[in-house]
């Protein structure tokens, strides 16, 4: 135990004050794309690229918690239609870039820095017997659709299957805790 602390030089803090990113549509930038061959998907880590929340995940916390801002591009046979849709959204968001050629060449590095539209939906999950919420990507769309206001925030996805309207403001809430569940297992 540390004793004899000079408390006069220590600034007090509280657990509050965390400003969580509100649910809704965003223009995102791909930070990294990592192939998880054993699971047959690519994990795409993103950051917010435009607007008042630009670079939201560029702090140390965001860099150390990529699971809090990612989506998946599964290449299982049963998910190829969704993969094509996501690649088309990336293509539409980046004129002159051919994500299909980059994908087929195994050049995931070419996705870094590319824009895409994302709709982030708040959803409930259970962690250690407590219901918490987190943001998940529910749509991958052309960036221009977000700019044009064509993409609307979705209602919160409740554990019991119900829903309530998505919050319209960014009220301070506790940070999410990752529960280890990854889709496409």
C-alpha positions as CSV (number, residue, x, y, z in Angstrom):
1,X,0.0,0.0,0.0
2,X,1.3,3.4,-0.9
3,X,1.3,5.8,2.2
4,X,2.1,9.4,2.8
5,X,0.6,10.6,-0.5
6,X,0.7,14.4,-1.0
7,X,-3.0,14.7,-1.5
8,X,-2.8,18.4,-2.2
9,X,-1.1,17.7,-5.5
10,X,-3.6,15.0,-6.6
11,X,-6.6,16.0,-8.7
12,X,-9.8,14.1,-7.7
13,X,-11.8,12.4,-10.4
14,X,-15.0,10.4,-10.6
15,X,-16.1,7.5,-12.6
16,X,-18.6,9.7,-14.4
17,X,-18.0,12.1,-17.3
18,X,-17.7,9.5,-20.0
19,X,-19.4,10.8,-23.1
20,X,-20.6,7.9,-25.1
21,X,-21.0,8.1,-28.8
22,X,-24.7,8.4,-29.6
23,X,-26.4,5.8,-31.8
24,X,-27.1,6.7,-35.4
25,X,-25.4,7.1,-38.8
26,X,-21.8,8.1,-39.3
27,X,-19.2,8.5,-41.9
28,X,-16.4,6.1,-40.8
29,X,-12.8,5.6,-41.9
30,X,-11.3,2.1,-42.0
31,X,-8.4,2.0,-39.6
32,X,-7.4,-1.7,-40.0
33,X,-8.7,-4.9,-41.6
34,X,-7.6,-8.1,-40.1
35,X,-8.2,-11.6,-41.6
36,X,-9.4,-14.1,-39.0
37,X,-9.0,-17.1,-41.3
38,X,-10.0,-19.6,-38.6
39,X,-13.4,-17.9,-38.3
40,X,-13.7,-17.0,-42.0
41,X,-14.2,-13.3,-41.5
42,X,-12.3,-10.0,-41.7
43,X,-12.5,-7.7,-38.7
44,X,-12.7,-4.1,-39.8
45,X,-11.7,-1.6,-37.2
46,X,-13.0,1.9,-37.8
47,X,-13.0,5.5,-36.5
48,X,-15.5,8.3,-37.1
49,X,-14.2,10.3,-40.0
50,X,-16.5,13.3,-40.2
51,X,-18.7,15.6,-38.1
52,X,-18.6,16.5,-34.4
53,X,-17.5,13.1,-33.4
54,X,-14.6,12.8,-35.9
55,X,-11.6,10.8,-34.5
56,X,-13.7,9.6,-31.6
57,X,-11.8,6.4,-31.2
58,X,-8.3,7.9,-31.8
59,X,-7.5,8.2,-28.1
60,X,-5.5,5.6,-26.2
61,X,-8.7,3.9,-25.0
62,X,-10.0,3.5,-28.6
63,X,-6.6,2.2,-29.8
64,X,-6.5,-0.3,-27.0
65,X,-10.2,-1.5,-27.4
66,X,-10.7,-2.1,-31.1
67,X,-13.6,-4.5,-30.3
68,X,-15.6,-1.4,-29.3
69,X,-15.5,0.0,-32.9
70,X,-15.5,-2.8,-35.4
71,X,-17.6,-4.7,-37.8
72,X,-17.2,-8.0,-39.6
73,X,-17.0,-9.1,-43.2
74,X,-17.7,-12.8,-43.2
75,X,-16.6,-14.8,-46.2
76,X,-18.4,-18.0,-45.4
77,X,-20.5,-19.2,-48.3
78,X,-23.7,-18.4,-46.5
79,X,-22.6,-14.7,-46.0
80,X,-21.2,-13.8,-49.4
81,X,-24.3,-11.7,-50.3
82,X,-23.7,-9.5,-47.2
83,X,-20.0,-9.4,-48.0
84,X,-20.7,-8.2,-51.5
85,X,-23.1,-5.5,-50.1
86,X,-20.4,-4.2,-47.8
87,X,-17.8,-4.1,-50.5
88,X,-20.2,-2.2,-52.7
89,X,-20.8,0.3,-50.0
90,X,-17.0,0.8,-49.6
91,X,-16.7,1.1,-53.4
92,X,-19.5,3.7,-53.6
93,X,-17.8,5.7,-50.8
94,X,-14.4,5.8,-52.4
95,X,-14.5,6.7,-56.2
96,X,-11.7,5.0,-58.1
97,X,-11.1,2.3,-55.4
98,X,-12.0,-1.3,-56.4
99,X,-12.5,-3.1,-53.1
100,X,-13.3,-6.3,-55.0
101,X,-9.9,-6.4,-56.7
102,X,-8.2,-5.5,-53.4
103,X,-10.1,-8.3,-51.6
104,X,-9.3,-10.9,-54.4
105,X,-5.6,-10.0,-54.2
106,X,-5.6,-10.4,-50.4
107,X,-4.6,-6.8,-50.0
108,X,-6.6,-5.9,-46.9
109,X,-4.0,-3.1,-46.3
110,X,-5.6,-1.2,-49.2
111,X,-8.8,-0.8,-47.1
112,X,-7.1,1.4,-44.5
113,X,-8.1,5.0,-44.8
114,X,-11.2,4.2,-46.9
115,X,-14.6,5.8,-46.0
116,X,-17.9,4.0,-45.5
117,X,-21.2,4.9,-44.0
118,X,-22.2,3.0,-40.8
119,X,-25.3,3.0,-38.8
120,X,-24.6,2.3,-35.1
121,X,-27.4,0.8,-33.1
122,X,-27.6,0.6,-29.4
123,X,-28.3,-2.9,-28.1
124,X,-28.7,-4.5,-24.8
125,X,-26.6,-7.5,-23.6
126,X,-26.2,-9.3,-20.4
127,X,-22.8,-9.3,-18.5
128,X,-22.4,-11.0,-15.2
129,X,-26.1,-10.9,-14.5
130,X,-26.5,-7.2,-15.4
131,X,-28.1,-5.7,-18.5
132,X,-25.8,-3.2,-20.2
133,X,-25.8,-1.5,-23.6
134,X,-23.3,-1.2,-26.4
135,X,-23.2,0.1,-29.9
136,X,-23.1,-2.3,-32.8
137,X,-22.9,-1.7,-36.5
138,X,-26.4,-2.5,-37.9
139,X,-25.9,-1.1,-41.4
140,X,-22.9,-0.6,-43.8
141,X,-23.9,1.9,-46.5
142,X,-22.4,4.3,-49.0
143,X,-21.1,7.4,-47.2
144,X,-23.1,9.7,-49.3
145,X,-26.3,8.1,-48.0
146,X,-25.3,9.2,-44.5
147,X,-24.4,12.7,-45.8
148,X,-27.8,13.0,-47.6
149,X,-29.7,12.0,-44.5
150,X,-31.1,8.8,-46.0
151,X,-30.0,6.7,-43.0
152,X,-31.9,7.0,-39.8
153,X,-31.0,5.9,-36.3
154,X,-32.6,2.6,-35.3
155,X,-34.4,1.9,-32.1
156,X,-32.5,0.2,-29.3
157,X,-32.4,-3.6,-29.7
158,X,-33.7,-5.0,-26.4
159,X,-32.7,-8.3,-24.9
160,X,-36.3,-9.5,-24.8
161,X,-36.9,-8.6,-28.4
162,X,-38.8,-5.3,-27.8
163,X,-37.5,-1.9,-28.7
164,X,-37.5,1.7,-27.5
165,X,-36.6,4.8,-29.4
166,X,-32.8,5.4,-29.8
167,X,-31.5,8.3,-27.6
168,X,-31.2,11.6,-29.5
169,X,-28.5,13.0,-27.2
170,X,-25.1,11.8,-25.9
171,X,-25.8,11.5,-22.2
172,X,-22.8,10.5,-20.0
173,X,-23.0,6.8,-19.3
174,X,-20.6,4.2,-18.0
175,X,-18.2,2.6,-20.5
176,X,-19.3,-0.6,-22.2
177,X,-17.7,-3.9,-21.1
178,X,-16.9,-6.4,-23.8
179,X,-18.5,-9.7,-23.2
180,X,-16.4,-11.7,-25.6
181,X,-19.1,-12.7,-28.0
182,X,-18.1,-12.5,-31.6
183,X,-20.5,-13.2,-34.5
184,X,-19.8,-15.8,-37.1
185,X,-18.2,-18.3,-34.7
